[in-house]
Amino acid sequence: MYVGEVDMRIILVGYGIVGKGVTTILANKYLEKNTNCRFNPKIVAIADIDGAVINSQGFSSEKLEAFKQKGYPVSADAEFGHKSMSALEVIESVEAEVIVEVTPVNIKTAEPALSHITKAFKSGKHVVTTNKGPLALAMPALTELAEHNNVFLRFSGTVGGGTPMLEFAKRCLVGDKILRLQGILNGTTNYILSEMGQNNMSFQDALTNAQKMGYAEREPTMDIDGFDTACKIVILSNWIMGKKITLRDVDITGIRDVTLEMLKDSVKRNSTIKLIGTVDNNKASVKPVEISWSDPLCVSGVLNAITFRTEYAADQTLIGRGAGGIETASAVLRDLLDIRHKLASKLLS
Amino acid sequence: MYVGEVDMRIILVGYGIVGKGVTTILANKYLEKNTNCRFNPKIVAIADIDGAVINSQGFSSEKLEAFKQKGYPVSADAEFGHKSMSALEVIESVEAEVIVEVTPVNIKTAEPALSHITKAFKSGKHVVTTNKGPLALAMPALTELAEHNNVFLRFSGTVGGGTPMLEFAKRCLVGDKILRLQGILNGTTNYILSEMGQNNMSFQDALTNAQKMGYAEREPTMDIDGFDTACKIVILSNWIMGKKITLRDVDITGIRDVTLEMLKDSVKRNSTIKLIGTVDNNKASVKPVEISWSDPLCVSGVLNAITFRTEYAADQTLIGRGAGGIETASAVLRDLLDIRHKLASKLLS
């Protein structure tokens, strides 16, 4: 399938922990040695809320490292900075093959990510995103729009962080049929429930603890009310189970009403309570569920886990860290390589 | 990548629990609906120790079902039976694209599977096998021989049964680097150790129990002395870590010397003892290792598990049933589809 080295010019939109992880991984030079499909990524622009830096030749590893070290916005760079240039302008005007969209999640309007992605599609650019918002609110429409514009949309990092849950289901269970999936897909709630159960702590104390540790946001509703898990369930449902749903189709209950007493009671049955997202033939739901300690899905702390029930190969459980800048950035890398591979196949056919 | 429907004629060599599972799955008609790559498998021969049945048109679902229902050797079939025809003769003389080799494992000589596989290669036939023997003893040579003859060798079912451990590492961690792998890869020893620890049972009693349950052979050395795990470690080492080793390169200790006292002692540290195979940069080993209950790798009963430590995405653990006829047959199906896909790509290029 080798068709010679092809440059892949990348516009990075969003420059938080995941964005910085992406620059770290791409600046790393080992890629050529590690993969069969040659891949020459070049970050030609980074757009953040304050402006952008642009270099059509691609930034050097050293420059990417320097951006990370400096405390101020990238757009302040004397040589390449474009203060107050918007991400949309960058996406439209800078030549590139792929947009990597890693701005903060917004599940009310999906903005600004939704506009970034649709603008990218309309400019004929592929999109890799780790942003659940646009997918949770409009996944069926977005996948259609990508097809219509003959570009790829990839989003491995939206579910499981660096743990390749979406790829596993798509690539490793070929020929089998997934009858149901169940997942612990949110590290914050899993940490809180683990703390409550293991350290005899109230929900409120465990939440405060999680906030101190940096595992929970000051405004924690996205996690503890189940919306983050529900977004992931929407993505899994569309991509893996072929069910074209959006966030409003998921039956959602968070963990606010899980009491210490309920957890203690479950211990009598060698069980505990976890926030579990489920998709089967009939429904998609997120709710606290009692689960046996011996169930491989029953992971503690900030781990994520998913179990696919298959027709032939029985239950398959995949466990890993569900967040983290570098971990999630590794999912972006996988998506970029997948697009590279797909483009190479297209050239052949 | 669609290049029209292509027949895949299959010779099934070995007709035990996995072989029968393969006929069940292939007789099932849903394949066309479930996969993008069209695939029209036809079993044109089944060879067992007693002879063979051959039908160049491919056996119907009904006929395959009838073979399974009948108690006597397939070669006794009045219409298609060839008593005393050897598997080697069948492989050489019957026209087919793929040999599915699922005869019993022999790790001393790797026979008869080794002869079946080399004969298939020399007749220009691809091979899918679930037989660890030939791979444990001669994997580097076999992969070279396959390449030399321009055919594919696939063996997903040799590790993890139906759990796609090999595919996961190859397909889902692209761009990342696997630094180390550790696995609980043998259900029999895991059942015995779980019984000892959970039910306060001696090694001998737990072994007898496992034999009664059908989880252990009457001659249990392959499992309890670590050879089965070591075979899988050889395959993982060659295929995933790129280290060309054979069985003699693995440092092997079984579970015969694990005492109830050792297990009880480990409990004090919220741990237990498992038979763990490891491959890292320096060595390949199989030995009883103390492991924390909270480690996702720590599964009980007949489950198998593997943890890949990666550079970027941290630890990734995959858990599933490590044996079973239908489960392992699902791995054969995945391999057949992979070969089908590879052949389609070849036609395109």
Chai-1 contact restraints between the chains, C-beta under 6 A:
chainA,res_idxA,chainB,res_idxB,connection_type,confidence,min_distance_angstrom,max_distance_angstrom,comment,restraint_id
A,G162,B,A313,contact,1.0,0.0,6.0,A-B,restraint_1
A,P164,B,C172,contact,1.0,0.0,6.0,A-B,restraint_2
A,E167,B,C172,contact,1.0,0.0,6.0,A-B,restraint_3
A,F168,B,C172,contact,1.0,0.0,6.0,A-B,restraint_4
A,R171,B,R171,contact,1.0,0.0,6.0,A-B,restraint_5
A,C172,B,P164,contact,1.0,0.0,6.0,A-B,restraint_6
A,C172,B,E167,contact,1.0,0.0,6.0,A-B,restraint_7
A,C172,B,F168,contact,1.0,0.0,6.0,A-B,restraint_8
A,V174,B,R334,contact,1.0,0.0,6.0,A-B,restraint_9
A,V174,B,L337,contact,1.0,0.0,6.0,A-B,restraint_10
A,G175,B,L333,contact,1.0,0.0,6.0,A-B,restraint_11
A,G175,B,R334,contact,1.0,0.0,6.0,A-B,restraint_12
A,G175,B,L337,contact,1.0,0.0,6.0,A-B,restraint_13
A,D176,B,S330,contact,1.0,0.0,6.0,A-B,restraint_14
A,S294,B,S300,contact,1.0,0.0,6.0,A-B,restraint_15
A,P296,B,I319,contact,1.0,0.0,6.0,A-B,restraint_16
A,V299,B,P296,contact,1.0,0.0,6.0,A-B,restraint_17
A,S300,B,S294,contact,1.0,0.0,6.0,A-B,restraint_18
A,Y312,B,I326,contact,1.0,0.0,6.0,A-B,restraint_19
A,Y312,B,S330,contact,1.0,0.0,6.0,A-B,restraint_20
A,A313,B,G162,contact,1.0,0.0,6.0,A-B,restraint_21
A,A313,B,E327,contact,1.0,0.0,6.0,A-B,restraint_22
A,A313,B,S330,contact,1.0,0.0,6.0,A-B,restraint_23
A,A314,B,R321,contact,1.0,0.0,6.0,A-B,restraint_24
A,A314,B,E327,contact,1.0,0.0,6.0,A-B,restraint_25
A,Q316,B,T163,contact,1.0,0.0,6.0,A-B,restraint_26
A,Q316,B,G320,contact,1.0,0.0,6.0,A-B,restraint_27
A,T317,B,I319,contact,1.0,0.0,6.0,A-B,restraint_28
A,L318,B,L318,contact,1.0,0.0,6.0,A-B,restraint_29
A,I319,B,P296,contact,1.0,0.0,6.0,A-B,restraint_30
A,I319,B,T317,contact,1.0,0.0,6.0,A-B,restraint_31
A,G320,B,Q316,contact,1.0,0.0,6.0,A-B,restraint_32
A,R321,B,A314,contact,1.0,0.0,6.0,A-B,restraint_33
A,I326,B,Y312,contact,1.0,0.0,6.0,A-B,restraint_34
A,E327,B,A313,contact,1.0,0.0,6.0,A-B,restraint_35
A,E327,B,A314,contact,1.0,0.0,6.0,A-B,restraint_36
A,S330,B,D176,contact,1.0,0.0,6.0,A-B,restraint_37
A,S330,B,Y312,contact,1.0,0.0,6.0,A-B,restraint_38
A,S330,B,A313,contact,1.0,0.0,6.0,A-B,restraint_39
A,L333,B,G175,contact,1.0,0.0,6.0,A-B,restraint_40
A,R334,B,V174,contact,1.0,0.0,6.0,A-B,restraint_41
A,R334,B,G175,contact,1.0,0.0,6.0,A-B,restraint_42
A,L337,B,V174,contact,1.0,0.0,6.0,A-B,restraint_43
A,L337,B,G175,contact,1.0,0.0,6.0,A-B,restraint_44
A,L348,B,L348,contact,1.0,0.0,6.0,A-B,restraint_45
A,L348,B,S349,contact,1.0,0.0,6.0,A-B,restraint_46
A,S349,B,L348,contact,1.0,0.0,6.0,A-B,restraint_47
